[in-house]
Amino acid sequence: MKRVPFNSDFIAIILASIQSRCEDTETPTIVTLQEVLVNQLNDIKYGLNGNVYSRPWAHFGTGRNDGAFAGEFSPILYNTEVWDLVNGTQTWISYTPDKPTYFPNTEHKRVITLCTFTHKKTGVGINVINTHFDNKSSASRNYGAGLILRYAMEFENNYPTVVGGDFNSEMKDSAYLLVAGALDSAAEVASRSYNKQLSTASGFSPKKRG
């Protein structure tokens, strides 16, 4: 029986966006997503896998509501033919980060997903961090930014670390500035490398946060 995604047009747009992020013909082999429900995540992996249920694409990350399937995911997707997952961890942006809990005075639980991968052919390693900051609480966003910087320093390896996510912030906001002050901006690196400003955002208005 053929699988019908929850919204075929929407999935096609997402897949096209993922596949167009490279300057050459290769599809990215690690992808970070935000605001993804479990059925949407499964449909995206299904599409990346050529409309079959088997690998190579897999993900690490769970629903933010219960640490399992409920609520939005901030998953890290990876091609298992290219990368080995060495370690994966998910924490919550709260004062009890090892449990599905809220930051004070926020409506939604927020997570940080962390993975370490090694490249199958070369053995080169990479750390990847993904998150989705709160849309209303600047205190929560700033706390999350601090956690990201701490986690980036705590990786027990010397691999480069890449941070992706929806910061619900403009470039002048403190949460963005905290992270950007310690890490290189992908947009700026891409501009230097390709002489082109590559988008790292959805294009939605910065006045709308969610």
N, C-alpha and C positions, 0 to 999 in steps of 0.2 A: 504494500500500500504506500502510495506517495505521501510524503509529509507536506502539509500545507502550513507555512509559517503564520504567526499571529497577524502579521501585516507584511505581505510580500514586497510591496513597494518600499516600505520603510527599511526592511532588511536589505534590499538591493542598494539603497542609498548608503547605508552604513558600510556594506561590503565594498562598494565602489570607493568610499572615502578611505577605508583602510588600505586598499590596493593602490591608491593614487598618492600615498604619502612619500613614496620613494622617487628619487630623481631618475632612476633607471627602471628596468623592466621587472625587477625583483619585488615580490610582495614582502612587506615587513614580517619578521618572524617572532616578534614580541609586541603585544598590543595592550594598552591599558584602557579600560572603559569605566564609566561612572553611570549612576542612575539606571542600572540594568536589573530587571526582575529575572527570576530564574528561567521563565519560559522564553524571554527575549535572549538571554545568554545562550540557552540551548539552541535557539534558532540561528544565532550568529555563528556559533561553532559549527552547526550543521552546514551552513552556507560556505564557511571557510574550508570545510572538509569535502567540498564538492558534492553537497547534498547527499551525504551518507552519514551514518551514525558513528563510524569508526574514526580513529585518529587519522592524521597526525595532530590536529589542533586540540589542545586541552587547556584547562584554566586552573588557577589557584585563587581561592577567595570564597567567602560564604555570605549569606544574607546578614545584613546589619542588625536586624531585629532580634534574631535568636542565635546567631552563629551557625545557622544551618541553611534553611531555604527561604525563610521569611524576610520580606523587605528587600530594599535595593542592595545590589552587590557593587563593589569596586574591584572587579577582578583583574588579574593579570593573565592574559592569554598568551600561549607560547606554542610554537611548532615543535613537537617532540622529535621530529626527524632532524632538527637542527640543535636543540638545546636539551640538556638534562637538568631537571629541577633538583638542586642540591638541598635546598631548605625553603620552607614557606611558613610565614607567620601572619596572623591577623590580630590587630589590637584595636581597641576602641578609644576614641578621643574623649576621655573621661578621667576621673581621678582613680578609677578602678579599670585600667585598660585591658586586663585579661578577662573581663566579663562584658556581656552585651549590656552596656549601661550608657546613660545620658551624661553629657556635660551639663552643669547647672543652668537652668532657665533656657533650655533648648527644646524644640519640638520633636527632633529626630535624633536617633543614634547615628553616630558617624564613625567610620572605620579608617584604618590605615593598613594596607596590604603590603607585605614585604616578601620578596623572593630573591634567592641567589641561584643563578644558573651557570653552567659551564657549557661551552660550545663543543659539540661532539667531535668535530674534525680537528680543531686547533687546541682545545683544552683551555681556551681563554675564558675567564669568568666575568660576570657582571651582576651587580645588585640592582634590583628594580623596586621602587616604592610607588604606590598608587593611593590616592585618597580623594575624598569629596568633602570639602569643608562646609560648615553650616552657612546657611543663606542669610541668617539674621544676627547671630551673635558674633561680634568681633572678638570677644573674649575667647570664645570657642575656637575661632580661626587662629588667633594668636597662639593659643595653647597647642593646637594641632601642628602649627608651624614649628614650635619648639620641640615637639615630639619627633617630627620628621628629622630635624637636625640632630637630635640625640641619637635616634636610630641609625642615621647615616654614619655617625661616628662609632657606633657599637658593633657594626659588622665585623666578624672575626676573620677578615681577609683584607687584602689590599686591592680588591677589584674596584673598578670605577662604579659609581652609583648614579643611576638615572631616576629622577623623580617626575612622575606624571600625575595629573589629576585636575579636578575642577576646584579651584581655590575660592570660587565665589568672590573674587577680589579684582579690583583694578590694579594697575601697576603702581599706583601711588599709595595703595593700602598697606597697612603695617604687616599683615600676614605674608603678603607677597614679598615685601621688602626684606622681611626676616630671612626668608629662604633664598631670595635672589642675592642677598648680601653674602651668602656663604657658598652658593653654587652658581655655575655658569648657566645663563639662560639659553635654552635650546634654540629659541628664535634668533638670538644674537649669533650663536655659533653657526647656525645654518646660513645666516646672512653673510658671515665671513667666508664660509666654506663654498657656498654656491652663488654668492653675489645676488642673493634673492631672499626676501623675507618670507619664510615658509610659515603658514598659519599653524598655530598650536591650539586654536580655539574653534568653537562651533560657529561663530559669527552672530550669536545672539546678542541683543543689546546688553551692555554692562549694567544697565539700570534694573534689569530683571534678574533676580537671583533665586535659585531653587535647588 
